[in-house]
Amino acid sequence: MAKLTVWIAVRTDDSEAYSVIGKTKKEVLQKLETAFGEYEPVVKQEIYYKDAFDLFDLLTSEDGGRNQTIR
């Protein structure tokens, strides 16, 4: 299994679609300096996947993949 690590600050006063993401915690903190809205603290997320298609499925399917649920 491969692993994708991302850092995220979830938006709390609007849609989670407006959350701030980045490759590093530092990158997210820099983006938050100019971001509008309220955000949760920055957290590390790890996404495990089998191959490129599996990752695409996880990220684009309505329930986080046809056979999986991302929490």
Biopython code that builds the backbone (N, CA, C, O; Angstrom):
import numpy as np
from Bio.PDB.StructureBuilder import StructureBuilder

atoms = [
    (1, "MET", "N", (0.842, -1.191, 0.000)),
    (1, "MET", "CA", (0.000, 0.000, 0.000)),
    (1, "MET", "C", (0.878, 1.242, 0.000)),
    (1, "MET", "O", (1.909, 1.302, 0.670)),
    (2, "ALA", "N", (0.444, 2.219, -0.762)),
    (2, "ALA", "CA", (1.124, 3.513, -0.794)),
    (2, "ALA", "C", (0.432, 4.456, 0.178)),
    (2, "ALA", "O", (-0.713, 4.230, 0.569)),
    (3, "LYS", "N", (1.137, 5.517, 0.565)),
    (3, "LYS", "CA", (0.588, 6.470, 1.517)),
    (3, "LYS", "C", (0.769, 7.892, 0.984)),
    (3, "LYS", "O", (1.848, 8.255, 0.517)),
    (4, "LEU", "N", (-0.287, 8.684, 1.057)),
    (4, "LEU", "CA", (-0.243, 10.104, 0.722)),
    (4, "LEU", "C", (-0.455, 10.873, 2.011)),
    (4, "LEU", "O", (-1.467, 10.680, 2.684)),
    (5, "THR", "N", (0.481, 11.740, 2.369)),
    (5, "THR", "CA", (0.365, 12.550, 3.577)),
    (5, "THR", "C", (0.027, 13.978, 3.189)),
    (5, "THR", "O", (0.705, 14.582, 2.358)),
    (6, "VAL", "N", (-1.025, 14.514, 3.792)),
    (6, "VAL", "CA", (-1.418, 15.904, 3.572)),
    (6, "VAL", "C", (-1.707, 16.546, 4.921)),
    (6, "VAL", "O", (-2.006, 15.862, 5.899)),
    (7, "TRP", "N", (-1.613, 17.867, 4.957)),
    (7, "TRP", "CA", (-1.956, 18.643, 6.143)),
    (7, "TRP", "C", (-3.208, 19.434, 5.799)),
    (7, "TRP", "O", (-3.337, 19.941, 4.685)),
    (8, "ILE", "N", (-4.135, 19.543, 6.753)),
    (8, "ILE", "CA", (-5.407, 20.191, 6.476)),
    (8, "ILE", "C", (-5.900, 20.999, 7.673)),
    (8, "ILE", "O", (-5.754, 20.597, 8.827)),
    (9, "ALA", "N", (-6.490, 22.154, 7.359)),
    (9, "ALA", "CA", (-7.210, 22.961, 8.347)),
    (9, "ALA", "C", (-8.650, 23.025, 7.836)),
    (9, "ALA", "O", (-8.916, 23.666, 6.819)),
    (10, "VAL", "N", (-9.567, 22.375, 8.521)),
    (10, "VAL", "CA", (-10.955, 22.278, 8.083)),
    (10, "VAL", "C", (-11.683, 23.586, 8.382)),
    (10, "VAL", "O", (-11.601, 24.115, 9.491)),
    (11, "ARG", "N", (-12.390, 24.095, 7.388)),
    (11, "ARG", "CA", (-13.172, 25.328, 7.546)),
    (11, "ARG", "C", (-14.416, 25.019, 8.375)),
    (11, "ARG", "O", (-15.117, 24.046, 8.098)),
    (12, "THR", "N", (-14.692, 25.833, 9.379)),
    (12, "THR", "CA", (-15.804, 25.565, 10.288)),
    (12, "THR", "C", (-17.007, 26.464, 10.071)),
    (12, "THR", "O", (-18.108, 26.124, 10.504)),
    (13, "ASP", "N", (-16.829, 27.600, 9.412)),
    (13, "ASP", "CA", (-17.948, 28.538, 9.260)),
    (13, "ASP", "C", (-18.560, 28.518, 7.861)),
    (13, "ASP", "O", (-19.382, 29.371, 7.525)),
    (14, "ASP", "N", (-18.160, 27.550, 7.054)),
    (14, "ASP", "CA", (-18.683, 27.408, 5.693)),
    (14, "ASP", "C", (-18.431, 25.959, 5.274)),
    (14, "ASP", "O", (-18.083, 25.127, 6.111)),
    (15, "SER", "N", (-18.597, 25.660, 4.026)),
    (15, "SER", "CA", (-18.418, 24.300, 3.528)),
    (15, "SER", "C", (-16.994, 23.799, 3.754)),
    (15, "SER", "O", (-16.034, 24.558, 3.625)),
    (16, "GLU", "N", (-16.863, 22.511, 4.094)),
    (16, "GLU", "CA", (-15.532, 21.905, 4.237)),
    (16, "GLU", "C", (-14.769, 21.913, 2.922)),
    (16, "GLU", "O", (-13.556, 21.705, 2.908)),
    (17, "ALA", "N", (-15.470, 22.150, 1.815)),
    (17, "ALA", "CA", (-14.800, 22.238, 0.516)),
    (17, "ALA", "C", (-13.822, 23.407, 0.484)),
    (17, "ALA", "O", (-12.917, 23.437, -0.350)),
    (18, "TYR", "N", (-13.997, 24.370, 1.387)),
    (18, "TYR", "CA", (-13.104, 25.540, 1.442)),
    (18, "TYR", "C", (-11.983, 25.357, 2.453)),
    (18, "TYR", "O", (-11.309, 26.324, 2.810)),
    (19, "SER", "N", (-11.774, 24.137, 2.918)),
    (19, "SER", "CA", (-10.681, 23.858, 3.839)),
    (19, "SER", "C", (-9.348, 24.134, 3.150)),
    (19, "SER", "O", (-9.254, 24.108, 1.923)),
    (20, "VAL", "N", (-8.321, 24.396, 3.954)),
    (20, "VAL", "CA", (-6.988, 24.693, 3.425)),
    (20, "VAL", "C", (-6.144, 23.433, 3.547)),
    (20, "VAL", "O", (-6.078, 22.826, 4.617)),
    (21, "ILE", "N", (-5.491, 23.033, 2.439)),
    (21, "ILE", "CA", (-4.631, 21.851, 2.441)),
    (21, "ILE", "C", (-3.242, 22.200, 1.932)),
    (21, "ILE", "O", (-3.055, 23.199, 1.235)),
    (22, "GLY", "N", (-2.270, 21.368, 2.286)),
    (22, "GLY", "CA", (-0.910, 21.570, 1.811)),
    (22, "GLY", "C", (-0.062, 20.341, 2.035)),
    (22, "GLY", "O", (-0.473, 19.393, 2.705)),
    (23, "LYS", "N", (1.140, 20.371, 1.459)),
    (23, "LYS", "CA", (2.076, 19.253, 1.602)),
    (23, "LYS", "C", (2.756, 19.264, 2.961)),
    (23, "LYS", "O", (3.178, 18.218, 3.455)),
    (24, "THR", "N", (2.864, 20.449, 3.571)),
    (24, "THR", "CA", (3.500, 20.571, 4.882)),
    (24, "THR", "C", (2.631, 21.419, 5.804)),
    (24, "THR", "O", (1.785, 22.189, 5.350)),
    (25, "LYS", "N", (2.854, 21.265, 7.093)),
    (25, "LYS", "CA", (2.128, 22.069, 8.080)),
    (25, "LYS", "C", (2.463, 23.548, 7.887)),
    (25, "LYS", "O", (1.591, 24.411, 7.981)),
    (26, "LYS", "N", (3.724, 23.822, 7.620)),
    (26, "LYS", "CA", (4.174, 25.198, 7.407)),
    (26, "LYS", "C", (3.425, 25.837, 6.232)),
    (26, "LYS", "O", (3.022, 26.997, 6.313)),
    (27, "GLU", "N", (3.240, 25.090, 5.153)),
    (27, "GLU", "CA", (2.528, 25.600, 3.977)),
    (27, "GLU", "C", (1.088, 25.969, 4.329)),
    (27, "GLU", "O", (0.599, 27.019, 3.913)),
    (28, "VAL", "N", (0.408, 25.116, 5.092)),
    (28, "VAL", "CA", (-0.981, 25.392, 5.480)),
    (28, "VAL", "C", (-1.043, 26.617, 6.387)),
    (28, "VAL", "O", (-1.920, 27.464, 6.222)),
    (29, "LEU", "N", (-0.124, 26.718, 7.340)),
    (29, "LEU", "CA", (-0.113, 27.869, 8.245)),
    (29, "LEU", "C", (0.102, 29.174, 7.476)),
    (29, "LEU", "O", (-0.496, 30.197, 7.811)),
    (30, "GLN", "N", (0.951, 29.143, 6.453)),
    (30, "GLN", "CA", (1.169, 30.333, 5.626)),
    (30, "GLN", "C", (-0.095, 30.706, 4.860)),
    (30, "GLN", "O", (-0.439, 31.884, 4.766)),
    (31, "LYS", "N", (-0.794, 29.702, 4.309)),
    (31, "LYS", "CA", (-2.040, 29.972, 3.582)),
    (31, "LYS", "C", (-3.107, 30.543, 4.513)),
    (31, "LYS", "O", (-3.897, 31.391, 4.099)),
    (32, "LEU", "N", (-3.137, 30.090, 5.757)),
    (32, "LEU", "CA", (-4.139, 30.558, 6.711)),
    (32, "LEU", "C", (-3.953, 32.029, 7.083)),
    (32, "LEU", "O", (-4.904, 32.691, 7.496)),
    (33, "GLU", "N", (-2.735, 32.537, 6.937)),
    (33, "GLU", "CA", (-2.473, 33.945, 7.260)),
    (33, "GLU", "C", (-3.302, 34.891, 6.403)),
    (33, "GLU", "O", (-3.636, 35.991, 6.843)),
    (34, "THR", "N", (-3.637, 34.475, 5.185)),
    (34, "THR", "CA", (-4.409, 35.334, 4.289)),
    (34, "THR", "C", (-5.796, 34.762, 3.982)),
    (34, "THR", "O", (-6.522, 35.309, 3.152)),
    (35, "ALA", "N", (-6.159, 33.677, 4.642)),
    (35, "ALA", "CA", (-7.452, 33.030, 4.381)),
    (35, "ALA", "C", (-8.566, 33.718, 5.166)),
    (35, "ALA", "O", (-8.354, 34.221, 6.269)),
    (36, "PHE", "N", (-9.755, 33.727, 4.572)),
    (36, "PHE", "CA", (-10.935, 34.248, 5.247)),
    (36, "PHE", "C", (-11.637, 33.105, 5.956)),
    (36, "PHE", "O", (-11.558, 31.960, 5.510)),
    (37, "GLY", "N", (-12.319, 33.394, 7.048)),
    (37, "GLY", "CA", (-13.125, 32.386, 7.710)),
    (37, "GLY", "C", (-12.478, 31.812, 8.945)),
    (37, "GLY", "O", (-11.393, 32.221, 9.358)),
    (38, "GLU", "N", (-13.178, 30.844, 9.528)),
    (38, "GLU", "CA", (-12.739, 30.164, 10.744)),
    (38, "GLU", "C", (-12.314, 28.739, 10.402)),
    (38, "GLU", "O", (-12.960, 28.067, 9.598)),
    (39, "TYR", "N", (-11.224, 28.283, 11.017)),
    (39, "TYR", "CA", (-10.667, 26.973, 10.718)),
    (39, "TYR", "C", (-10.314, 26.227, 11.995)),
    (39, "TYR", "O", (-9.973, 26.831, 13.012)),
    (40, "GLU", "N", (-10.402, 24.901, 11.925)),
    (40, "GLU", "CA", (-9.923, 24.050, 13.006)),
    (40, "GLU", "C", (-8.397, 24.074, 12.978)),
    (40, "GLU", "O", (-7.808, 24.510, 11.989)),
    (41, "PRO", "N", (-7.751, 23.613, 14.045)),
    (41, "PRO", "CA", (-6.279, 23.528, 14.023)),
    (41, "PRO", "C", (-5.797, 22.623, 12.885)),
    (41, "PRO", "O", (-6.513, 21.722, 12.449)),
    (42, "VAL", "N", (-4.599, 22.871, 12.422)),
    (42, "VAL", "CA", (-3.999, 22.092, 11.328)),
    (42, "VAL", "C", (-3.700, 20.675, 11.830)),
    (42, "VAL", "O", (-3.114, 20.491, 12.896)),
    (43, "VAL", "N", (-4.113, 19.680, 11.041)),
    (43, "VAL", "CA", (-3.853, 18.281, 11.401)),
    (43, "VAL", "C", (-3.257, 17.534, 10.206)),
    (43, "VAL", "O", (-3.455, 17.905, 9.049)),
    (44, "LYS", "N", (-2.534, 16.488, 10.522)),
    (44, "LYS", "CA", (-1.927, 15.616, 9.505)),
    (44, "LYS", "C", (-2.920, 14.515, 9.148)),
    (44, "LYS", "O", (-3.519, 13.897, 10.029)),
    (45, "GLN", "N", (-3.090, 14.274, 7.839)),
    (45, "GLN", "CA", (-3.957, 13.209, 7.356)),
    (45, "GLN", "C", (-3.116, 12.263, 6.502)),
    (45, "GLN", "O", (-2.308, 12.705, 5.685)),
    (46, "GLU", "N", (-3.312, 10.969, 6.697)),
    (46, "GLU", "CA", (-2.632, 9.970, 5.881)),
    (46, "GLU", "C", (-3.680, 9.172, 5.118)),
    (46, "GLU", "O", (-4.620, 8.641, 5.710)),
    (47, "ILE", "N", (-3.515, 9.091, 3.809)),
    (47, "ILE", "CA", (-4.442, 8.366, 2.945)),
    (47, "ILE", "C", (-3.682, 7.180, 2.356)),
    (47, "ILE", "O", (-2.671, 7.358, 1.676)),
    (48, "TYR", "N", (-4.174, 5.975, 2.619)),
    (48, "TYR", "CA", (-3.548, 4.759, 2.101)),
    (48, "TYR", "C", (-4.321, 4.275, 0.881)),
    (48, "TYR", "O", (-5.552, 4.277, 0.875)),
    (49, "TYR", "N", (-3.597, 3.863, -0.143)),
    (49, "TYR", "CA", (-4.231, 3.423, -1.382)),
    (49, "TYR", "C", (-3.369, 2.373, -2.073)),
    (49, "TYR", "O", (-2.164, 2.286, -1.839)),
    (50, "LYS", "N", (-4.017, 1.567, -2.938)),
    (50, "LYS", "CA", (-3.324, 0.462, -3.618)),
    (50, "LYS", "C", (-2.567, 0.923, -4.857)),
    (50, "LYS", "O", (-1.422, 0.529, -5.074)),
    (51, "ASP", "N", (-3.216, 1.767, -5.674)),
    (51, "ASP", "CA", (-2.604, 2.217, -6.926)),
    (51, "ASP", "C", (-3.236, 3.558, -7.301)),
    (51, "ASP", "O", (-4.084, 4.073, -6.571)),
    (52, "ALA", "N", (-2.828, 4.117, -8.426)),
    (52, "ALA", "CA", (-3.318, 5.437, -8.837)),
    (52, "ALA", "C", (-4.833, 5.450, -9.027)),
    (52, "ALA", "O", (-5.494, 6.424, -8.668)),
    (53, "PHE", "N", (-5.383, 4.379, -9.588)),
    (53, "PHE", "CA", (-6.831, 4.333, -9.781)),
    (53, "PHE", "C", (-7.552, 4.309, -8.436)),
    (53, "PHE", "O", (-8.566, 4.986, -8.266)),
    (54, "ASP", "N", (-7.042, 3.541, -7.487)),
    (54, "ASP", "CA", (-7.634, 3.463, -6.158)),
    (54, "ASP", "C", (-7.628, 4.843, -5.490)),
    (54, "ASP", "O", (-8.614, 5.235, -4.867)),
    (55, "LEU", "N", (-6.526, 5.571, -5.619)),
    (55, "LEU", "CA", (-6.446, 6.921, -5.053)),
    (55, "LEU", "C", (-7.467, 7.838, -5.717)),
    (55, "LEU", "O", (-8.166, 8.582, -5.029)),
    (56, "PHE", "N", (-7.561, 7.795, -7.023)),
    (56, "PHE", "CA", (-8.540, 8.605, -7.752)),
    (56, "PHE", "C", (-9.953, 8.273, -7.286)),
    (56, "PHE", "O", (-10.762, 9.176, -7.068)),
    (57, "ASP", "N", (-10.252, 6.999, -7.134)),
    (57, "ASP", "CA", (-11.561, 6.554, -6.667)),
    (57, "ASP", "C", (-11.848, 7.084, -5.264)),
    (57, "ASP", "O", (-12.944, 7.575, -4.995)),
    (58, "LEU", "N", (-10.869, 6.986, -4.376)),
    (58, "LEU", "CA", (-11.048, 7.472, -3.009)),
    (58, "LEU", "C", (-11.358, 8.966, -2.970)),
    (58, "LEU", "O", (-12.196, 9.413, -2.187)),
    (59, "LEU", "N", (-10.685, 9.726, -3.811)),
    (59, "LEU", "CA", (-10.804, 11.181, -3.765)),
    (59, "LEU", "C", (-11.997, 11.735, -4.539)),
    (59, "LEU", "O", (-12.405, 12.873, -4.306)),
    (60, "THR", "N", (-12.556, 10.959, -5.443)),
    (60, "THR", "CA", (-13.634, 11.501, -6.271)),
    (60, "THR", "C", (-14.983, 10.840, -6.057)),
    (60, "THR", "O", (-16.004, 11.402, -6.452)),
    (61, "SER", "N", (-15.020, 9.676, -5.449)),
    (61, "SER", "CA", (-16.293, 8.991, -5.244)),
    (61, "SER", "C", (-17.063, 9.611, -4.080)),
    (61, "SER", "O", (-16.472, 10.134, -3.135)),
    (62, "GLU", "N", (-18.363, 9.544, -4.162)),
    (62, "GLU", "CA", (-19.227, 10.196, -3.183)),
    (62, "GLU", "C", (-18.971, 9.740, -1.747)),
    (62, "GLU", "O", (-18.943, 10.569, -0.836)),
    (63, "ASP", "N", (-18.788, 8.467, -1.535)),
    (63, "ASP", "CA", (-18.582, 7.953, -0.182)),
    (63, "ASP", "C", (-17.127, 7.656, 0.120)),
    (63, "ASP", "O", (-16.836, 6.820, 0.976)),
    (64, "GLY", "N", (-16.210, 8.316, -0.560)),
    (64, "GLY", "CA", (-14.808, 8.069, -0.309)),
    (64, "GLY", "C", (-14.329, 6.746, -0.866)),
    (64, "GLY", "O", (-13.485, 6.088, -0.259)),
    (65, "GLY", "N", (-14.842, 6.358, -1.981)),
    (65, "GLY", "CA", (-14.448, 5.097, -2.607)),
    (65, "GLY", "C", (-15.595, 4.118, -2.593)),
    (65, "GLY", "O", (-16.417, 4.118, -1.676)),
    (66, "ARG", "N", (-15.648, 3.301, -3.591)),
    (66, "ARG", "CA", (-16.767, 2.376, -3.713)),
    (66, "ARG", "C", (-16.757, 1.292, -2.651)),
    (66, "ARG", "O", (-17.813, 0.785, -2.272)),
    (67, "ASN", "N", (-15.571, 0.931, -2.165)),
    (67, "ASN", "CA", (-15.500, -0.146, -1.169)),
    (67, "ASN", "C", (-14.912, 0.323, 0.153)),
    (67, "ASN", "O", (-14.589, -0.506, 1.003)),
    (68, "GLN", "N", (-14.764, 1.637, 0.352)),
    (68, "GLN", "CA", (-14.114, 2.141, 1.550)),
    (68, "GLN", "C", (-14.815, 3.407, 2.028)),
    (68, "GLN", "O", (-15.550, 4.052, 1.279)),
    (69, "THR", "N", (-14.577, 3.741, 3.265)),
    (69, "THR", "CA", (-15.062, 5.005, 3.812)),
    (69, "THR", "C", (-13.891, 5.730, 4.445)),
    (69, "THR", "O", (-13.211, 5.168, 5.304)),
    (70, "ILE", "N", (-13.643, 6.960, 4.042)),
    (70, "ILE", "CA", (-12.605, 7.792, 4.652)),
    (70, "ILE", "C", (-13.246, 8.551, 5.793)),
    (70, "ILE", "O", (-14.303, 9.157, 5.619)),
    (71, "ARG", "N", (-12.636, 8.528, 6.928)),
    (71, "ARG", "CA", (-13.170, 9.250, 8.096)),
    (71, "ARG", "C", (-12.217, 10.340, 8.499)),
    (71, "ARG", "O", (-12.477, 11.065, 9.459)),
]
sb = StructureBuilder()
sb.init_structure("model")
sb.init_model(0)
sb.init_chain("A")
sb.init_seg("    ")
for serial, (resi, resn, name, xyz) in enumerate(atoms, 1):
    if name == "N":
        sb.init_residue(resn, " ", resi, " ")
    sb.init_atom(name, np.array(xyz, "f"), 0.0, 1.0, " ", f" {name:<3s}", serial, name[0])
structure = sb.get_structure()
